[in-house]
Amino acid sequence: MFNIKRSKACKSVGVALSVVLLGGCTGSDIAQWNKKVSDMSYELMGKKTGSNNDGGLPTLSANNPVVNQKAARDFVVPVDVDTAAARVKRYYNFISSDVVNTLKGQGLDGGVKAAAITQGGYVWDVQPGAYYKMGRNWGADEGIEDNILVELEKNGAGSRLYITFRSSDASHVTEAYTGKLFNQIKQVAEGKVR
């Protein structure tokens, strides 16, 4: 019974102390601390913050609007869907959900690796013998987000290959930039490039 009274007294003192301490802080003081914490986290991540004098959250890029441009192409491939998908997966290092799940089960380090893989444009969906969908972030210049999505579906004895390339930079979705990549993916699926 003594412990119950003592526990209630400690909680009451803790609540009263919190009210006194927080009562001395105005809303603008809390907002300033919040902005400082946010600025530090952006700096730790290696990202620059934009100038923002209105007291709100910092912006990563004040002058560059986010542009979601895409280029897409489809091909008929004279190879069965399972073989074509296996070739594309291996050549371009797409990672299956089985690998991601295995990493998640390997503790903190594995979980961190799995999270890094599944960030951004990661996609993996499979129906063996019928359909494969794989996607990931694509190598790009710093500050530009590119990703690629490859879909293969059964088409008679062969396959139909759909490729979609997205970028935050319009210059990356031109024929000069994506044409060679699209043709190479087709040749990989056909077994002409290994």
C-alpha positions as CSV (number, residue, x, y, z in Angstrom):
1,M,0.0,0.0,0.0
2,F,2.9,2.3,0.8
3,N,4.4,1.6,-2.7
4,I,1.1,2.5,-4.4
5,K,0.9,5.9,-2.6
6,R,4.6,6.5,-3.4
7,S,4.1,5.6,-7.1
8,K,1.1,8.0,-7.4
9,A,3.1,10.7,-5.7
10,C,6.0,10.3,-8.1
11,K,3.7,10.4,-11.1
12,S,2.0,13.5,-9.8
13,V,5.4,15.2,-9.3
14,G,6.5,14.2,-12.8
15,V,3.3,15.5,-14.4
16,A,3.6,18.8,-12.4
17,L,7.2,19.2,-13.4
18,S,6.4,18.6,-17.1
19,V,3.6,21.2,-17.0
20,V,5.9,23.8,-15.4
21,L,8.8,23.1,-17.9
22,L,6.5,23.1,-20.9
23,G,4.5,26.0,-19.7
24,G,7.6,28.2,-20.0
25,C,8.0,27.3,-23.7
26,T,5.9,29.2,-26.2
27,G,4.7,27.7,-29.5
28,S,7.4,29.6,-31.4
29,D,10.1,28.2,-29.1
30,I,8.9,24.6,-29.8
31,A,8.7,25.4,-33.6
32,Q,12.3,26.7,-33.5
33,W,13.6,23.6,-31.8
34,N,11.7,21.5,-34.3
35,K,13.3,23.3,-37.2
36,K,16.8,22.9,-35.7
37,V,16.2,19.2,-35.3
38,S,14.9,18.9,-38.8
39,D,17.9,20.9,-40.2
40,M,20.4,18.7,-38.4
41,S,18.7,15.5,-39.7
42,Y,18.9,16.8,-43.3
43,E,22.6,17.8,-42.8
44,L,23.3,14.3,-41.4
45,M,21.8,12.7,-44.4
46,G,24.1,14.8,-46.6
47,K,21.2,16.8,-48.2
48,K,21.3,20.6,-48.4
49,T,18.4,22.6,-47.1
50,G,17.0,25.5,-49.0
51,S,16.6,28.9,-47.4
52,N,13.3,29.0,-45.7
53,N,12.6,32.1,-43.7
54,D,8.9,31.4,-43.0
55,G,9.6,29.0,-40.1
56,G,8.4,25.9,-41.9
57,L,10.2,22.8,-42.9
58,P,13.3,23.3,-45.1
59,T,13.1,22.4,-48.7
60,L,15.5,20.2,-50.5
61,S,15.4,22.1,-53.8
62,A,13.8,25.5,-54.0
63,N,14.4,26.0,-57.8
64,N,13.9,22.5,-59.3
65,P,10.4,21.3,-59.4
66,V,9.9,17.5,-59.3
67,V,9.3,16.2,-62.8
68,N,8.0,12.7,-63.4
69,Q,8.8,12.0,-67.0
70,K,8.6,8.6,-68.5
71,A,9.5,6.7,-71.6
72,A,8.1,3.2,-72.4
73,R,8.4,0.6,-75.1
74,D,7.3,-2.9,-75.6
75,F,8.7,-5.8,-77.7
76,V,7.8,-9.3,-78.7
77,V,10.5,-11.8,-77.6
78,P,10.8,-15.3,-79.1
79,V,11.8,-16.8,-75.8
80,D,9.6,-18.4,-73.1
81,V,8.7,-16.0,-70.3
82,D,10.6,-17.9,-67.5
83,T,13.8,-17.9,-69.4
84,A,13.6,-14.3,-70.6
85,A,12.8,-13.2,-67.0
86,A,15.7,-15.1,-65.5
87,R,18.1,-13.6,-68.0
88,V,16.9,-10.0,-67.3
89,K,16.9,-10.6,-63.5
90,R,20.5,-11.9,-63.6
91,Y,21.9,-9.4,-66.0
92,Y,20.5,-6.3,-64.3
93,N,20.7,-7.6,-60.7
94,F,17.0,-7.4,-59.9
95,I,16.4,-8.8,-56.4
96,S,13.6,-11.1,-55.7
97,S,11.3,-10.8,-52.7
98,D,12.7,-14.2,-51.5
99,V,16.1,-12.6,-51.1
100,V,14.6,-9.5,-49.3
101,N,12.6,-11.8,-46.9
102,T,15.8,-13.8,-46.1
103,L,17.7,-10.6,-45.3
104,K,14.9,-9.4,-43.1
105,G,15.3,-12.6,-41.0
106,Q,19.0,-12.0,-40.5
107,G,18.8,-9.5,-37.7
108,L,19.4,-5.7,-37.7
109,D,22.1,-5.8,-40.5
110,G,19.9,-7.9,-42.7
111,G,17.0,-5.7,-42.0
112,V,19.0,-2.6,-42.9
113,K,20.1,-4.2,-46.2
114,A,16.5,-5.2,-47.0
115,A,15.3,-1.7,-46.4
116,A,18.0,-0.2,-48.6
117,I,17.0,-2.6,-51.4
118,T,13.3,-1.9,-51.2
119,Q,13.5,1.9,-51.1
120,G,12.5,3.9,-54.1
121,G,11.5,2.0,-57.3
122,Y,11.7,-1.6,-55.9
123,V,9.1,-3.9,-57.4
124,W,8.9,-7.6,-57.5
125,D,5.9,-9.6,-58.6
126,V,6.0,-13.1,-60.1
127,Q,3.5,-15.7,-61.4
128,P,5.9,-18.4,-62.8
129,G,5.1,-19.4,-66.4
130,A,2.9,-16.4,-66.9
131,Y,4.1,-13.0,-65.7
132,Y,7.1,-11.3,-64.1
133,K,7.4,-7.7,-62.9
134,M,10.7,-6.3,-61.6
135,G,11.8,-2.7,-60.9
136,R,14.4,-0.8,-59.1
137,N,16.1,2.6,-58.9
138,W,18.5,3.1,-61.8
139,G,22.0,4.7,-61.6
140,A,21.6,8.4,-62.1
141,D,23.4,11.7,-61.4
142,E,23.1,13.0,-57.8
143,G,19.8,14.8,-57.3
144,I,18.1,13.0,-60.2
145,E,15.9,10.1,-59.5
146,D,15.7,7.4,-62.2
147,N,14.0,4.0,-62.1
148,I,13.1,1.2,-64.4
149,L,10.3,-1.2,-64.5
150,V,10.4,-4.4,-66.6
151,E,7.4,-6.6,-67.2
152,L,7.3,-9.9,-69.1
153,E,4.2,-11.8,-69.9
154,K,3.6,-15.1,-71.7
155,N,2.8,-14.5,-75.3
156,G,2.2,-17.9,-77.0
157,A,5.5,-19.7,-77.1
158,G,7.3,-16.4,-76.6
159,S,7.0,-13.4,-74.4
160,R,5.9,-9.8,-74.5
161,L,8.3,-7.4,-72.9
162,Y,7.2,-4.0,-71.5
163,I,9.8,-1.5,-70.3
164,T,9.1,1.7,-68.5
165,F,11.8,4.2,-67.6
166,R,11.0,7.1,-65.3
167,S,13.1,10.1,-64.3
168,S,12.9,13.4,-62.5
169,D,14.9,14.9,-65.3
170,A,13.3,15.3,-68.7
171,S,16.6,14.9,-70.5
172,H,16.8,11.3,-69.3
173,V,13.7,10.2,-71.1
174,T,14.8,11.1,-74.6
175,E,15.4,8.4,-77.3
176,A,19.1,9.1,-77.2
177,Y,19.2,8.3,-73.5
178,T,16.8,5.4,-73.3
179,G,16.8,3.9,-76.8
180,K,20.1,1.9,-76.3
181,L,18.9,0.7,-72.9
182,F,15.6,-0.6,-74.2
183,N,17.2,-2.4,-77.1
184,Q,19.8,-3.9,-74.7
185,I,17.1,-5.2,-72.4
186,K,15.4,-6.9,-75.4
187,Q,18.7,-8.5,-76.4
188,V,19.3,-9.7,-72.9
189,A,15.9,-11.3,-72.8
190,E,16.5,-13.0,-76.1
191,G,19.9,-14.3,-75.0
192,K,21.9,-12.2,-77.5
193,V,23.6,-10.2,-74.7
194,R,24.9,-12.1,-71.7
